[in-house]
Amino acid sequence: MAHFSLSLCIFFTVLSLTSSFTITTPSHTTILNISSSLHQARQILSFKPQQAFQQTLTQKQTPTSRSSSFFSLQLHTRETLFNAQHPDYKTLVLSRLARDSARVNSLETKLQLALNSVKRSELYPTQTEIRPEDLSTPVSSGTSQGSGEYFSRVGVGQPAKPFFMVLDTGSDVNWLQCKPCSDCYQQTDPVFDPTSSSSYYPLTCDAQQCQDLEMSACRNGRCLYQVAYGDGSFTVGEYVTETVSFGGSGSVNRVAMGCGHDNEGLFIGAAGLLGLGGGPLSLTSQIKAASFSYCLVDRDSGKSSTLEFNSPRPGDSVTAPLLKNQKVNTFYYVELTGFSVGGDIVSIPPETFAVDQSGVGGVIVDSGTAITRLRTQAYNAVRDAFKRMTQNLRPADGVALFDTCYDLSSLQSVRVPTVSFHFAGDKTWALPAKNYLIPVDSAGTYCFAFAPTTSSLSIIGNVQQQGTRVSFDLANSVVGFSPNKC
Ligand SMILES: *[C@@H]1O[C@H](CO)[C@@H](O)[C@H](O)[C@H]1NC(C)=O
């Protein structure tokens, strides 16, 4: 407590000396609870994944009284399912950050391919030029790390078999590993066997779903698919329809998905992926969801939350217009107008976050990216504002992609300037301190959890979304952020 009062006192002194405005109202600052976040960081290292695994296998879904199109799935963090037993918290953080860089590269590659059709046809032949044998050629070697940060258990087939699937708002094509495997990575569930399902239907090459694929080929009249994630990971196999079951909340027949016989790269642990993007082949589009929402629990909390389809948006949500990029329909763009730090609007040219006619620029909300990426100029402005207002804190060396870190090891808690996103329509989403000051070791080093990108695409990552229910109201083109609705 003594530390706390002292730092508070220094903070306001520094603030009034260095800022042209004197901000002392409490909403302009927020408290970071250091003892509680370090406690979580230590706990997650010894978390026993098997516990969550067992729970989710036996979990009873409560029947819902809402309309039959309402579906709900439990949402789990990577650490609670496939904890890789890291020797210390810093190793865990560094592996998360390496995974995150691969993720961002993959989104940027996807965007580049969509924006630059010349480049795309060089990298991947167009649909008619692909031969079946081309589809099984690795684009490049996948990395050995598991990817995907949030997972749900869904049933596939008839009778339904349960699988852990990565949930991904940054892609559309659903797929899972399938027998017979020419190459399957390690997964926790037995690999799906089409011969044991009565609802497995291969799609023909002239099916609309097959036509909608970015990369497909035809063999004996049957549709083959390939998805390459731009980071070396890929999946290749037969494109089929199957029944997908959402725990006890219902099932949907004839969902198009890939039955992957050759799968490599980033998805170790999960059986496959559910695409929640905005394109026609995503799960969201196929079940014609008017909305979906998820809540991403703090990744160190060991807790789970839910992914819901067609549930109402919480009344207290901060809303942002949901925008479309004409060149790529997968990503969810929002109309971000700027930032404030400690109550001061950060000076950033308004066009920095706009998506232009050619599809360049813009800001997407992504479930799979951890650290928010901002165009360098915007990042620098936000970071400089934050640094200016935290001169009371002891600086520490940068870690990985973080250039602004602090040694908070001697403190129990500390008051820091509030960082807020501003959206069109004068909406302000104020983040809790733990969503932008994150521990990078268990000793008390914290870093400012934003990063610059030289790409034109800015990304709102899941560290910033933690503890917030994010609702994608597709029918009304609005994204809602509701704090403390997990
Ligand atoms: C920090 O969190 C701990 C445990 O969650 C709690 O007991 C304590 O009161 C919190 N401190 C502050 C300053 O909020």
Ligand as a Chemical Component Dictionary entry (heavy atoms), coordinates in Angstrom:
data_LIG
# 
_chem_comp.id                   LIG 
_chem_comp.type                 NON-POLYMER 
_chem_comp.pdbx_formal_charge   0 
_chem_comp.three_letter_code    LIG 
# 
loop_
_chem_comp_atom.comp_id 
_chem_comp_atom.atom_id 
_chem_comp_atom.alt_atom_id 
_chem_comp_atom.type_symbol 
_chem_comp_atom.charge 
_chem_comp_atom.model_Cartn_x 
_chem_comp_atom.model_Cartn_y 
_chem_comp_atom.model_Cartn_z 
_chem_comp_atom.pdbx_ordinal 
LIG C1 C1 C 0 -5.373 -7.111  -6.388 1  
LIG O1 O1 O 0 -5.927 -8.404  -6.541 2  
LIG C2 C2 C 0 -5.965 -9.120  -5.319 3  
LIG C3 C3 C 0 -6.395 -10.542 -5.639 4  
LIG O2 O2 O 0 -7.165 -10.626 -6.775 5  
LIG C4 C4 C 0 -6.902 -8.424  -4.363 6  
LIG O3 O3 O 0 -6.975 -9.124  -3.137 7  
LIG C5 C5 C 0 -6.394 -7.009  -4.131 8  
LIG O4 O4 O 0 -7.306 -6.302  -3.327 9  
LIG C6 C6 C 0 -6.217 -6.274  -5.451 10 
LIG N1 N1 N 0 -5.588 -4.984  -5.220 11 
LIG C7 C7 C 0 -6.068 -3.839  -5.713 12 
LIG C8 C8 C 0 -5.302 -2.611  -5.385 13 
LIG O5 O5 O 0 -7.084 -3.778  -6.382 14 
# 
loop_
_chem_comp_bond.comp_id 
_chem_comp_bond.atom_id_1 
_chem_comp_bond.atom_id_2 
_chem_comp_bond.value_order 
_chem_comp_bond.pdbx_ordinal 
LIG C1 O1 SING 1  
LIG C1 C6 SING 2  
LIG O1 C2 SING 3  
LIG C2 C3 SING 4  
LIG C2 C4 SING 5  
LIG C3 O2 SING 6  
LIG C4 O3 SING 7  
LIG C4 C5 SING 8  
LIG C5 O4 SING 9  
LIG C5 C6 SING 10 
LIG C6 N1 SING 11 
LIG N1 C7 SING 12 
LIG C7 C8 SING 13 
LIG C7 O5 DOUB 14 
# 
